[in-house]
């Protein structure tokens, strides 16, 4: 939580922070705070026709129809009451959520979140009325994580809708959701979701402490949180998983991980993760284990192609021509005969151009982006080959590399591989295959060094945990994955019965 929030809590006893019995003084204090804010409404009226009162709210954030129907209409009726107590007023307001506010800071926070504040003469406390209502996007299919099979709904920018989606899937009261306010000006609500009894208590405390240490003006997207709590901010590899799918979030919660939900963004952060988590897709678990294993192996293969193919081409054509069959070598040499640049420069030029086309296609409107990407790649590639600036084999290598990069299911992981590809090409152009080996060793050392909230990034391979390999190198049948990952703690080791293997005598056959 941010520093000024702690300061407010420490200064509760100061008179200027507390509401007073003087109604006019409380109103003037709030009016001075919201001076020059034309969207803040101060509506004065007489409570039961006798006592001065005022309701304060922000247009566009509060339910004005509810204010008229449930607050002003019943409270402005003249009644013969000898005394008006706070308990009586709470009973007379037909609103589900009514909370008392003793501090100016509480009043400001309530107004800012769309809940009107009710003040009346002779009372020290104010009432926060649960009448927040603003325009929000409806639940839609995830855009960044589309799938063939599985749920079609995704998170949206409203935090409470997102938490309700988790509650709808995990109905157990063991699902706990704790909220923290972060941001000096945005006052963004950040929620930590976990399943009590599955998530490691030390992990929950670590995540909570890291969030409370954040001191920043505002949180506008989940990347702000991710960058401020990750262990190695200078690493190109993501150390938290971002997803906009409730089913993926719940699957990780059931494995003992923690979900961090941020108000104003549909992307939820999952921690801790491993490098192999970035290469797994929801489709792996919604298909049979044979299909899931095949797709996962293809993904690993194309990950290697995306990282190494351009650098291998540069190294072999520059230093190790003897590794290429004679016919293929003559074909490549003939294609590169008129190219004025060495293979290293040629590869870097084509890779930079391809990345520029890909980013242009993403940033442009949908109707134009796809056309620009496809037409630009075809036109530029063909024109560059005809002009003799690049060779046809290099265009093929770059195209295959680009297609391979789309096999990586997590966009941020794909960006990391794309970034590393450039230094690998440079090493290959300077040292040949030795440079590629040096680069791979450096990457392996770096991955072994990284931790995600204290958990090894290459687990369960480094350190080796054989029982957990059944969901890493291949996708085992569901009935075989009976144990949770190690970081969930030894107190809740099994997630299903250990005797659920298919009965070979099913299908009408009976045992003799």
N, C-alpha and C positions, 0 to 999 in steps of 0.2 A: 504494500500500500504506500502511497506517496507520502512525502514528508509533511506536507501541509495538513494532510488528514490527521496525522499523529498530533500535530500542533493543536488542531482544533479540539481533539479529545483531551489534551492536557489542559486547555484553557477553559474548560466547561464552567468552572466556578467564577469566571470573570463576568461582571454584570452586563457588559456590552454584548456578550455572546448568548445570554439567556433572555428569553421572553420575560416581560415584566407585567405587573397587574394593570399598568396604564395602557389601555387599548390604543389610544392615539399615538403613543410613543412607539408601540410595536408596528403600527401601520406606517409611520414616518420612516422607521428604520428600513422596512422592506421597500418603500418607495424610493428611498435614496439609493438602495442597492440596484434597483431596476430602473433607475433614471435613464431617459433617452431610449427606452425599450418599448416601442409602440405595440408590440405583440403581447405584452403582459397586461392582463386585465385586472383592475381593482374594482370589484362590484360590491357596493355598499348596500345594506338593507337593514331592516329592523327585525330582530329575532323575536318571533311570536308577537310582533307589533309593539314591543316594549324596549328591547335592548339593542343598541347599535352593534352591528356585525359587518363583517366583510369577508368575501371569498376572493382569493387571488389565484389566477391560473394563466397559462400561456395558450393563446389561440393556436390551434393546429396540433397541440399535444394532448389536450384534454377533451373529454366528451361533453360538449356544450349542451346537447340534448339531455344528457344525464344530469348535468348541473341544474338545469331548469326543472326537470321532472322529479328528481330525488333529493334535491337540496333546497333550492329556492321555493318551490311550490309548497312543500310541507312545513318549512320553517318560517315562512312569511305569514302564515295564517294566525290571526289574532286569537289568543286563548287566555283564559283566566287562570294563570299559574302563579302560585305564591312565590315559589323559588324555582330557579333553573339550575340544575346541577349538571356536571359533565356526564354522569352516568345516565341521566334522563335524556340528554342530547344524543348520546351514543345509541340509545334505544329508539329514538325517534327518527334517526337518519336511516332510510332503507337502502343501505349500501353494504355490500358483503365485506369490504375491507376498510376499516376505519382505524387509524393509528394516531396516538398522541405524539406531539412534537414539542419538546421543551426548549430547544435551541434554535437560534436563527439559522445555523448551518443545516439543521434538520429540515427547516422550512424551505430553505433554498434548494436542497437536494430533492425534496418532494415536488416542488414546483417545476424544477428542471426535468424531472422524469415524467411529467404530465399529470401528476396527482395534485389537485387543487388543495389549497390551505384555507381553512376556515378559522377566523378570529372573531371573538365577540367580547364585549365590554365586561370587565370584572373577572375574567379568567386568565390565569397565567399561561396555561398550555394552549396550543393550537391543535387543530384536527387535520390530519392528512387523509384525504378522501381518495379511495381507490377508483378513480375515474379517468385513468390514462387511456387515451385512444388516439392513434395516429395511423397514417396510411402505411401499409406494409405489403410486401410482395407475397403472393400466395405460394404455396408449396409446389415446386416444379421439379422436373427431371433434372438431375445433375448434368451440367454442360461439360465439365472437364473430365468426368469419369463415367462415360456412357458404358453400358453393358448390354449383352444379348439376353442374359437371364438374371433374374433377381429383382428386388424392389426398384421402383421407378421414382421414388421421391428423394429429394435432397434437402439439406439444411437451407435456411434463408437468413436474412440479416437480423431478424427479431430473435433475441436470445431466448425468451420464454417459449417461443414456438419450437426452437431447436431442442431445448431441454425436455419439452413435452414429447418430442419424437423419440428421444431416448427412453423416457418413461413408458411410452406405449409399447416398446419392444421388450424392455427389461422391467417387468412389473413388480419385481421384488423390492421391499423397502430397504434392502441392503444397498441399493443404488443411492449413493449420497452425492449431493450437489452443494458445494460451498461457493459463495460469491465474495469477490474482492473488488473494490473500486480503485481504478488506476487512471491517472491522467489529471494534471492540475486543472486543466480547462475543460477537457472533454468528459471527465468523470465517467469513464467507460466501465461498465460492469463486466468482469471476467469471472467465469464460473469454472470450478474444478470438479469434474465428475469422476467417480471411481466406485467400485463395488467393495463394500466393507467385508473383510474376510478373504478377499482375493488379492487386492492391491497391498503391496508392502507398506507398512506404516512409515518406515523411514523414507520411502519414496514420496509418499504423500506430503510429509513434513518438508522434504527438500524442495518439492515443487512450490509449496505454499511460501516458503521462506524466500525463494528466488523471485516470486511475483511481488512479495511485499517490499523487496529491496528496490523495485523499479521506481525511479523518480523522473518523470517526463511530462511535457506539456500535454500530450494527447496520444491516444491509441486509435489509429484509423483502420488498421487491418491486422490480421493475425501475424503477419511477418514482423511487425514491431515486437510482439511478445517473443516470437521465435528467436529473433536476433539478440534479444536482451537476456535470455535465460539459457541459451545453448552453451556447451562447454568450450567449443573451439570455434569462435566466430570467424577466424581467418581460413577455415577449411572450406573448399568448394562443395563438399558433401553435406547434405542436410542432415541434421541430427534429431529432428522431429518430423513426424509424418503429418502432412496436411491433407485433409479429406473433406468433401462436402456430402458424403454418404452416411446416413445414420446406421446402416447395416454394418459398414466397415468399422465405425466407431464402437458399436456394441460388441462386435467380434473381438476387438482389442480390449475392451473393458472386461470381457469374460476371460481373457487371458491374464488379467491382473495389471493391465496398463492403466494410464490416466489420460483422460480427455480434457482439453482446455478449450472452452467455448468463449468467444469474444463477441460482445454486442456490436452489431454493425457489419459483420462479415459472415458469409455462409461457410467459411473454411474453419474446420476444427483441428486442433493440434493434438497429436497422439504421442505419448512418451512413456517409457523409453522405446527406441527402435534399434534395429540392426541394419546393416547394409542390405541384407537379403530381404528385409521388409519392403524396401523400395522396388524390388523386382517381383513382388507378388501382387496379383490382381484378384479382385473379387470373383472373376470368372474361374479361377483355379479351384474354388470351393463350391461353385454352383454347377460344375461338370463332374463327370466320373473321374476317378483317380488316374486312370490311364490317359485320358485326354488332358487332364490337368498337368500330369508329368511331362507329356509330349510338348505342350505349349511352354512349360517352364524351361525345358531344355532348349527349345528354339529361342526363347528369350535370352538365355545365357549365351548361346551361340552368336546371336546378333548383337548382344552387348560387346562381345569381343571384336566382332567385325566393325562396329561403330567406333571403337576406340583405336583399333590397330590397323585396319585396312589401308588408309592413306599413308601411314608411316611405313608399313611393310612395302608398299609400292615404291615409295621414295628410296628406301634403303636398298631394295633389290636392284632397281634400275640404276642406282648411282654407284653402289659398291659391290654388289653380289650378283652380277649378271650370270655367273656360272650356275646359279641355282635355277635358272629358267630354262625350259626346253628350247632347243635351237629354233624350231619353227615359230614358237611364241615370241622368242627374243627378237627374231628378224622382223616379225610383224610390229612389235612395239617400237623397235628402232626405226622402221620405216615411217611409222606414225609420228615419231618425235623428230624426224629429220629436219623439218622446217620450223620447229619451235625454237625461238631465240633464248628461252629461259631454261635454267637448270630445273630438274624435277622438284627440288625443294621450293623454289619460287613459284613454280607452276601450281603445286599443290596448295600452297598458302593462298594464292590468288583465287583459285576455284573454291576453296573452303570458305573464305571470307565472303565471296559473292553469293554462295549458296546460303550462308547464314543471314546475309542481308535480305535476300529474297524471302526466306522463311519468316523473318521478323516483320517485313513489310506486309506479308500476307496476313499475319496475326493482327497487326495494328489497324489495317484498313477495314472498312465496313465489310460485312459478310458477302454482300453481292459483288464486291470488287476484289476482295482479298484473294479468293481462290483463283480467279482468272489471272490476276497479276502474278501469283506464284507459278502457276502452270505455264502460262504464255511466256513469262519472263525467263524461266528456266530453259524452255525449249528454244526460244529465239536467241538468247544470249549464248547458250551452249553451242547451238549450230553455227552461229555467226563467228564465235571464237575459234571453232575448229576450222572453218573455211578460211578465216583470216590467218591461220597459222600461229595464233597466240598460245593455244593449248592443244594438246593431243587428244584424240578420241578415247584412248584408254584411260586418261585422267578423268575425262567427263564421266565415263562409266564407273570408275572407282568412287568418285564423289557422289554420284547418284545412288549407288548401292549403299554407301555409308549413310547418306541421308535417310534412305528407307529403313536401314537397320536401326537408326536412332529413334524412329517412331515406334519400335517394338518395346521400348522401355515404358512401363505403365505410368510411372510418376514423372510429371513434367519437370520438376525441380531436379530429379536425379538425371534426366536427360541433359539438362543444361550443364550439370557438373561434368558429365562425360564429354560434352561438346567443348567445354573449356579446356579439359586436360588433353584433348586431341591435338591442339596446336603445339604445346611444348613437346609432345611425342613426335610430331612431324619434324620439328626443328632438331631434336636429338637424332632422329633417323637420318636427316640430311647431313649432319655433321659427323656422326660416329657409325652410321649404318645399323646393323642388327645389334651391335654392342650398345648403341644408344637406346634402342628399344628395350633391351634387357635392363639397362640402368634405370630407365623410366618406370618399368614395371616393378622393379625392386623398391624404388622410392615411393610409388603408390601403395605397395603392400605395407611398407613400414609406416606410412602415414595412416592407413586404415587401421593398423594394429594399435596405433597410439590414440586414436579418437575414442571417446566415450560419449554415450548418450545418457545424460543425467546419471553418470556413474557406471553405466552398464557397458561392457565391451562392444565395440561397433561391429566386430566380425563374429560375434557369438552366433551360433554355437560351434563354429569351426575353430576360432581362436579366442578363448580357450575351447578345446574340444569337448563337446557334450554329445556323446553318441546317440543317446535316446531322443535328442531333439533334432537330429539330422533328417528324420522322417518327414519333416515339413520344410526342408531347405533345398537339398539337392534334388529331391523328388517329392511328389505329393502322395503320401500314403493314404490308404482308405481311411475313412472317418472313424471306423471302429478300432483302428490301431492307434490313433492319436488320443490316448487316454490321459496323458499327463500334461500339465501346464508348463510353460517356460519356467526356467529356474528362478528368474528374478521375482516371481510371485511369492516366493517364500516357501519354506518346507511345511508350513502349517496347513496348507490346502493344496496338496500335491496333485490330486486326481480331479478331473473335470467330468468324468463319466465312468460308468461301470467298466471294469476290466474284462468282463466276459460278455462282449457284444458281437463276437465274430458271427458271420452268417452261418446259419444252420444248413449243412449240405442236404438234409433230408426234407427241406421245405418244398412246397409245390405239390402237396397231396400225398407224398410218400410218408410212410410211418416206419418206425423202427420195429424190427422183429423182436 
